[in-house]
Amino acid sequence: MTYTIKKLAVLAGISTRTLRYYDEIQLLTPKRIEGSEYRIYGESEVDRLQQILFYREMGLELSAIKKILDAESFEQITALKSHLTELQKKRKRLDLLIDTVTKTIQKEEGEYEMSDQEKFKGFKEAMIQENERNYGEEIRHKYGDETVNAGNAKMMNLSEEEYQNLENLRVKINEKLQSAVSSGANPKGSEGKEIAELHKAWLSISMPQYSAEIHRGLAEMYIADERFTAYYDSKVSGCAQFLRDAIIANI
């Protein structure tokens, strides 16, 4: 079956403008063009669009998606299995949050007695699953399953106060990093020392047993792994490098 650009846009739930842009960057080209720019899409183009939308849902940039789909090693069935795994993980995270919110509503309506641990269980489990999805393979390879599992267990057992302190420290570290980098501060100076100590306090809450060696190892990963770098540099470029240098200099 073939589709005009308008029919394919309706089928996929996107705009014709998006499809034209995909054609412009050679991410998704029509099967053929009839008359004056009359785009026609066939089955293979529909399948490719499905893959594009799957990867977009996972947060990948269009340039990265094009590279994946154009690779000689790309196999659609393998990709679909990978998508299914990611969707199942996402569903599990959402189910955890839905359960937490549902119980909170029941508590407020007097239908359920909710413990302080339950209030944050869904959020903590979702955080652990997100970290496992993004960084689990690298962290487990570097520090071993026992260390990572112990860290996850400690996270689940955090009290409400500890959990809130963890979040407050995370926000404070990012704010001070952005300020330090923007002002041209020296990571070996007072600002760098304060950030390194805050980061140490943050790790000490979530790690089963803090060690300077692990701390410095994580610091190196912040610049060696582009995903860590992207997280810290999301608002101000250079934060990941500053954090790494501050930790190495002060821990």
C-alpha positions in Angstrom: 0.0 0.0 0.0 1.2 3.5 -0.8 0.5 6.8 0.9 0.6 10.4 -0.1 2.4 12.7 2.3 -0.9 13.9 3.8 -2.2 10.4 4.4 1.0 9.2 5.9 1.1 12.2 8.3 -2.4 11.4 9.4 -1.5 7.7 9.8 1.6 8.5 11.9 0.1 11.4 13.9 2.7 13.9 12.7 2.6 16.9 10.4 3.4 17.0 6.7 5.9 19.7 7.6 7.8 17.1 9.7 7.8 14.6 6.8 9.1 17.3 4.4 11.9 18.1 6.9 12.8 14.4 7.2 13.0 14.3 3.4 15.2 17.5 3.4 17.7 15.9 5.7 17.5 12.6 3.9 16.2 10.8 7.0 13.1 9.6 5.2 12.8 10.0 1.5 9.6 9.2 -0.5 9.5 6.0 -2.6 8.9 8.3 -5.6 7.8 11.8 -6.4 5.0 12.3 -8.9 4.1 15.5 -10.7 5.1 18.7 -8.9 6.5 17.6 -5.6 3.8 14.9 -5.1 5.5 12.6 -2.6 4.5 8.9 -2.5 5.5 6.6 0.4 5.6 2.8 0.3 5.8 0.0 2.8 9.5 0.3 3.4 9.2 4.0 4.1 6.3 3.4 6.5 8.5 0.8 8.3 11.4 3.3 8.5 9.1 6.1 9.8 8.0 3.7 12.6 11.6 3.2 13.6 12.3 6.9 13.5 9.4 7.6 15.8 10.5 4.8 18.2 13.9 6.3 18.5 12.5 9.8 18.9 10.4 8.5 21.7 13.6 7.3 23.3 15.1 10.8 23.1 17.6 10.3 20.3 18.6 13.2 18.0 17.6 13.0 14.4 21.3 12.8 13.3 21.9 9.8 15.6 18.7 8.1 14.3 19.8 8.5 10.7 23.2 7.1 11.5 21.6 4.0 13.2 19.1 3.4 10.4 21.6 3.9 7.6 24.2 1.5 9.1 24.8 -1.7 7.2 24.5 -3.7 10.4 21.0 -2.4 11.1 18.4 -5.1 11.5 14.7 -4.2 12.0 13.7 -7.2 14.1 16.7 -6.6 16.5 15.7 -3.0 16.7 12.1 -3.8 17.4 13.1 -6.2 20.2 15.2 -3.4 21.7 12.3 -1.0 21.5 10.0 -3.5 23.2 12.5 -3.9 26.1 12.8 -0.1 26.6 9.0 0.3 26.4 8.5 -2.4 29.0 11.0 -0.7 31.3 9.2 2.6 30.8 5.8 1.0 31.5 7.2 -0.5 34.8 8.5 3.0 35.8 5.1 4.5 35.1 3.3 1.8 36.9 5.4 2.4 40.0 4.6 6.1 39.9 0.9 5.5 39.2 0.8 3.2 42.2 2.4 5.8 44.4 0.0 8.6 43.3 -3.0 6.3 43.6 -2.1 5.4 47.2 -1.4 9.1 48.0 -4.9 10.0 46.8 -6.4 7.1 48.9 -4.5 8.4 51.9 -5.8 11.9 51.5 -9.3 10.6 51.2 -8.9 8.6 54.3 -9.1 5.2 52.6 -5.5 4.1 53.0 -2.8 4.5 55.7 0.4 5.3 53.8 3.8 5.0 55.4 6.5 7.6 54.8 8.5 4.9 53.0 5.7 4.2 50.6 5.4 7.9 49.7 8.8 7.8 48.0 9.1 4.2 47.0 7.8 4.7 43.5 10.1 7.7 42.9 13.1 5.9 44.2 12.4 2.7 42.2 11.9 4.8 39.1 15.2 6.7 39.7 17.0 3.4 40.1 15.5 1.9 36.9 16.4 5.1 35.0 20.0 5.0 36.2 20.2 1.3 35.3 18.9 2.0 31.9 21.3 4.9 31.2 24.4 3.9 33.1 23.9 0.4 34.5 26.2 -1.5 32.1 29.1 0.8 32.5 28.8 1.1 36.3 28.4 -2.6 36.8 31.4 -3.3 34.6 33.5 -0.8 36.5 32.5 -1.6 40.1 30.8 -5.0 40.0 27.2 -6.2 40.6 27.6 -6.4 44.3 28.5 -2.8 44.8 25.8 -1.5 42.4 23.1 -3.8 44.0 24.1 -2.6 47.5 23.8 1.0 46.3 20.4 0.4 44.9 19.3 -1.3 48.2 20.6 1.6 50.2 18.6 4.0 47.9 15.4 2.1 48.5 15.9 2.3 52.3 16.5 6.0 52.4 14.2 7.9 54.9 12.1 10.8 53.7 14.6 13.2 55.1 17.6 11.4 53.5 15.8 11.3 50.1 14.9 15.0 50.2 18.5 15.8 51.3 19.8 13.8 48.3 17.6 15.8 45.9 18.5 19.1 47.5 22.2 18.3 47.1 21.8 17.3 43.5 20.1 20.7 42.7 22.7 22.6 44.7 25.6 20.9 43.0 24.2 21.7 39.5 23.5 25.3 40.4 27.0 25.9 41.9 28.6 24.2 38.9 26.8 26.4 36.5 27.7 29.5 38.4 31.4 28.5 38.8 31.8 27.7 35.1 30.0 30.8 34.0 32.2 33.0 36.2 35.4 31.3 35.1 36.2 30.0 38.5 39.2 27.6 39.1 38.2 24.1 40.0 41.2 24.0 42.3 40.0 27.0 44.2 37.4 27.6 46.9 34.4 27.1 44.5 35.8 23.8 43.3 36.5 22.6 46.8 33.0 23.4 47.9 31.4 21.6 44.9 33.7 18.5 45.4 32.6 18.3 49.1 28.9 18.7 48.2 29.3 15.9 45.6 31.0 13.8 48.3 28.1 14.3 50.6 25.7 13.4 47.8 27.5 10.2 47.0 27.8 9.3 50.7 24.0 9.2 51.0 23.4 6.9 48.1 26.5 4.7 48.2 26.7 1.7 50.5 30.2 2.7 51.5 31.9 5.9 50.3 35.5 5.8 49.1 37.7 8.4 47.5 38.8 5.9 44.9 35.3 5.3 43.6 34.6 9.0 43.8 37.5 9.8 41.6 36.6 7.0 39.2 33.2 8.4 38.8 34.7 11.8 38.1 36.7 10.4 35.2 33.5 8.8 33.8 31.8 12.2 33.8 34.0 13.3 30.9 34.8 9.9 29.4 31.1 9.0 28.8 29.1 11.5 26.7 25.9 10.7 28.5 27.3 11.9 31.9 28.8 14.9 30.2 25.5 15.8 28.5 23.7 15.6 31.9 26.0 18.1 33.6 26.5 20.3 30.5 22.8 20.5 29.7 22.6 24.2 30.7 26.2 25.4 30.8 28.9 23.7 28.8 32.0 22.8 30.7 30.3 21.7 34.0 31.3 18.1 33.6 34.9 19.0 33.1 34.9 21.4 36.0 33.3 18.8 38.3 35.9 16.2 37.3 38.8 18.6 37.9 37.4 19.8 41.2 37.0 16.2 42.5 40.5 15.1 41.3 42.0 18.2 42.9 40.2 18.2 46.2 39.2 14.6 47.0 
